[in-house]
Amino acid sequence: VMPVDGVKAAPFNVIVDLCGIFKLSTIYDVRSLILQHFGADCFHYIYHIDQIDGSDRVLCIKTQNDVAFDEEFYKYLCRTYGADLRDKIFFFVDNRNYIGKDVPYQLVFQKHFNLPLFVKSVVVAHDVEDFSKIWQAMGRSRTMNDTTFSIYKSSISGEMNGEHGSEPIDIKKHPLTKLLYTRNCDCKMAGNLSSIYQTLIALYNLSKNSFYYSDEIVNTFIEKMEQTIMKKVSRLEEKLAGVLTEHIVPARILQHIFEDKFGRSSNKAISENSLSVDMVNELVRQIVRQKFEQRLPSGDIYDDYIRFLSGEQVSLMEISYTKQQQKQKQKQKAKSQDNDTMDMFDKRHQLPLCKKVEDYFASTIRIEDDGVKRMLGLPVSIPIFTLQYSGGGRQNVINVYPTVQFMYSHHINPRYITEDVRGVLGGANAPSRYYEDFLATVAAESKMEELDSKSESEMFHTETKLNGIRQNPQYSLVGIQPGVYIIGMKDQFNIHDIETHPLRDHMQCAMDEIGFVLFDKTNTKSVDEFGPYFIEQYILLDALSKQEVAQNVITYYCRHKDKLERGLESYNEKRGKGFICWRFLSFAS
């Protein structure tokens, strides 16, 4: 180990934790550990990957400042340390990160200084899956092949260390990693149910001397809704099982495929059990049922067969061999974060609701019978957003009430869900009484606000009193009366569902977060009258979504209200309703 600036260099500058040793640790815990083992003068920075957004970060050990590891900061490090940078930055990768993710600027550093950025990497692993991850990382990363790994594993026999003993050896040639990786592929990569089902179809086509296969089951979801799926699955399994066992060539091919797959299973009940013709016949039927989700557990060896063919094993880890697949998974994970599902709130902010139905699919056919949808559409009589605005000598208050479905989204602040909210939803099982109470509560609150509606100020001014909605939500907003609005999910208030909603007689107009008018019963064209052009709609649009059209409307309302009114009078609404059609209105004014 050569000293750098009088300080003894560390024997390695990368640690890859695949065991979960640092699973419950933060990057600051890692900093403390590095200070304890290497001192304060060895490493100056710690590279890590942000666990929330996956971005590259660098923590300064001395100041504890955590900054982005971007090109500008990399250039600063190179100007400061030069080729010694790799002795001053510690790379920490734990098992929650995507294996195979290239640490930025490795190639740039290597090309400029003719040295790898990783001096030596320590990989801590303990099972077959972990070694597969190492193999993937080595196969996909362009620069990790230029560094030395030390793999620590207990109970390694002498012959597994290779001929070189303690000397470095190519990981792809190491006897231990090669054995474990091959065993992992045999046990884990035996295929999936879709692939074996396609194999059945291919063998069926072979027996019929046909290239194409005409499937009777086209849309599984519709078949389930119409309750015809079971009959069609029964006919399909009879057809496939009959043909594949009667024709000798497809039957033998299928039996060889099964025996080869099952022989690689780590489950001895599968690998050591021989398949008879009758068992193959029954297994084909079980595969078809499982494919269309019509199979019930049988409690015998077929459960093990199907579990193995489906890839559903204990401690199963899906292995992605290409970096493109890893990126697709990462995109899917990011997309899933935008789904309308409740965050993992603290228990005191959770809202468990239950609605039992005998046949959910049957209940969704008619909107009137869809109890779950009706429950999700219930408004809560406690405002989630309150805004006060004044101008022209008057003061007005806008209250926004959420639906149950909106509360089950990631658009709300979890602190909104309190005991009062739970208490209001306690009467959800009696919808008629619930809506009466909602209207009565809203009316009483609006009456109290009217008593204090005078304002001394003539200037337009807004002030948010309460906000339990996160920035830039996707929503639809329906107006009940001036100052009273119900906020729901993006497609919750549309012209079709409104017809069957218990509050349909009270719902006057609806808009989404962009400003599109979803429906309108008022037929008004004034910024001072309740409707799609009412100023309150655009005050809310500006407060919740920061839309440019809302800011334009408010500016014109304050400075050029007469032009705005004249533009509305001459606008025929052929281009649509609302100020979303701003450019047509501005020309008219």
Secondary structure, 3 states (H helix, E strand, C coil): CCEECCEECCCCCEEEECCCCCCCCCHHHHHHHHHHHHCCCCCCEEEEECCCCCCEEEEECCCCCEEECCHHHHHHHHHHHHHHHHHCEEEEEECCCCCCCCCCCHHHHHHHHCCCCCCEEEEECCCHHHHHHHHHHHHHCCCHHHCEEEEECCCCCHHHHCCCCCCCCCCCCCHHHHHHHHHHHHHHCCCCHHHHHHHHHHHHHHHCCCCCCCCCCCCHHHHHHCCCHHHHHHHHHHHHHHHHHHCHHHHHHHHHHHHHHHHCCCCHHHHCCCCCHHHHHHHHHHHHHHHCCCCCCCCCHHHHHHHHHHCCCCCCCCCCCCHHHHHHHHHHHHHHCCCCCCCCCCHHHCCCCCCCCCCHHHHCCCHHHCHHHHHHCCECCCCCEEEEEEECCEEEEEEEEEEHHHHCCCCECHHHCCHHHHHHHHHCCCHHHHHHHHHHHHHHHHHHHHCCCECCCCCCEEEEEEECECCCCCCEEEEEECCEEEEECCCCCCHHHHCCCCCCCCCCEEEECCCCEEEECCCCCCCCCCCCCCHHHHHHHHHHHCCHHHHHHHHHHHHCHHHHHHHHHHCCCCCCCCHHHHHHHHHHC
